[in-house]
Amino acid sequence: MAFHKNIIELAKQNENFRQVVNTGKHSQVVLMSLLPGEDIGEEIHETVDQVLVFAEGSGEAVIEDIASPLKEGDLVFVDAGIKHNFKNTGATALKLYTIYSPAHHPADRVQKTKAEAIAEEY
């Protein structure tokens, strides 16, 4: 099945903390929106590569405990096994889309808030 959408516009319009928009045989596209001061949460995906593209807002990438600024248009590639976190350091929502390879979340996952995402992990 093909997926053809304006991913930047979808990312900018997304109000959910996390929303899976397409899952294929070998990868997955997920939208995220982080509120001011919010972060994704430090994590390591042992067997999953992750590409994150920032569509709106500003933030900070923390890769293996090294922080660097993020802005609209930036792309970050996180290899499997690398510790990472992303934080919204701006005054408005940080909007992004991320591609997991292989897929990481259930195909129908929608988590409106970070609290909901945390609750579903445990």
Secondary structure, DSSP 8 states (H G I E B T S, - for coil): ------HHHHHHH--SSEEEEEE-SS-EEEEEEE-TT-B---B--TT-EEEEEEEESEEEEEETTEEEEEETT-EEEE-TT--EEEEE-SSS-EEEEEEEES--S-TT-EESSHHHHHHHH-
